[in-house]
């Protein structure tokens, strides 16, 4: 798999570190049901089939964080953008 870095161009997957779901939100640790929320966040996640937004870090390159839209069935990279503070593309 190859990722098109906006700064470095197309690079091999081995240059990147995968963080996970780009839209993941950490549960509130002060919530009354925090333990259940953390359990669900870690163990009961969606496993989408098809286009999915993920966060990747270009560790062996420009060290940029990238929001990558990848088809989880084919591993085709559909889009690469910089993450925004609101989490959108």
Phi, psi and omega per residue, in radians:
X1 nan 2.458 -3.136
X2 -2.226 2.476 -3.117
X3 -2.049 2.349 3.141
X4 -1.516 1.692 3.118
X5 -1.313 2.309 3.139
X6 -1.054 -0.487 -3.140
X7 -1.658 -0.718 -2.968
X8 -1.756 -0.190 -3.073
X9 1.521 -2.913 -3.096
X10 -1.221 2.242 -3.106
X11 -2.346 2.738 3.126
X12 -1.250 2.602 3.136
X13 -0.940 -0.549 -3.087
X14 -1.090 -0.286 3.117
X15 -1.449 -0.145 -3.008
X16 -1.991 2.677 3.009
X17 -2.005 2.323 -3.099
X18 -1.581 2.230 3.080
X19 -1.663 -0.778 -3.139
X20 2.433 -2.738 -3.107
X21 -0.988 2.191 -3.110
X22 -1.220 -0.333 -3.094
X23 -1.846 0.153 -3.139
X24 -1.103 2.365 3.058
X25 -2.134 2.199 -3.138
X26 -1.153 2.360 3.108
X27 -1.111 2.713 3.102
X28 -1.280 2.033 -3.117
X29 -1.205 -0.254 -3.138
X30 -1.645 -0.018 3.130
X31 -1.165 2.639 -3.135
X32 -1.043 -0.605 -3.135
X33 -1.871 0.649 -3.071
X34 -0.995 -0.728 -3.105
X35 -1.054 -0.790 3.120
X36 -1.158 -0.690 3.127
X37 -1.118 -0.735 3.113
X38 -1.178 -0.697 3.086
X39 -1.008 -0.848 3.137
X40 -1.108 -0.687 -3.129
X41 -1.129 -0.597 -3.093
X42 -1.548 -0.737 -2.973
X43 -1.904 -0.324 -3.046
X44 -2.118 1.066 -3.121
X45 -1.732 2.777 3.013
X46 -1.202 2.577 3.053
X47 -2.169 1.425 -3.003
X48 -1.161 2.549 3.039
X49 -1.965 1.946 -3.084
X50 2.165 -2.763 -3.095
X51 -1.053 2.332 -3.096
X52 -2.571 2.358 3.097
X53 -1.536 2.241 -3.082
X54 -2.292 2.743 3.041
X55 -1.793 2.287 3.098
X56 -2.252 2.519 3.129
X57 -1.986 2.205 -3.135
X58 -1.448 1.317 -3.015
X59 -1.131 -0.675 -3.104
X60 -1.766 0.477 -3.136
X61 -2.485 -2.174 -3.047
X62 -1.396 -0.070 3.120
X63 1.125 0.539 3.079
X64 -1.568 2.564 2.955
X65 -1.514 2.385 -3.116
X66 -2.232 2.486 3.007
X67 -1.727 1.928 -3.056
X68 -1.893 2.216 3.012
X69 -1.663 2.021 -3.049
X70 -2.201 2.412 3.030
X71 -1.386 1.999 -3.062
X72 -1.239 -0.273 3.092
X73 -1.433 -0.679 -3.045
X74 -1.939 -0.200 -3.041
X75 1.166 0.211 3.078
X76 -1.190 2.302 3.074
X77 -1.477 2.079 -3.078
X78 -1.657 -0.518 -3.141
X79 -2.830 2.635 3.037
X80 -2.354 2.186 3.142
X81 -2.428 2.921 2.985
X82 -1.445 2.435 3.110
X83 -1.152 2.603 3.069
X84 -1.884 2.714 -3.124
X85 -0.987 -0.543 -3.141
X86 -1.398 -0.157 3.128
X87 1.644 -0.051 -3.131
X88 -1.460 2.977 3.140
X89 -1.430 nan nan
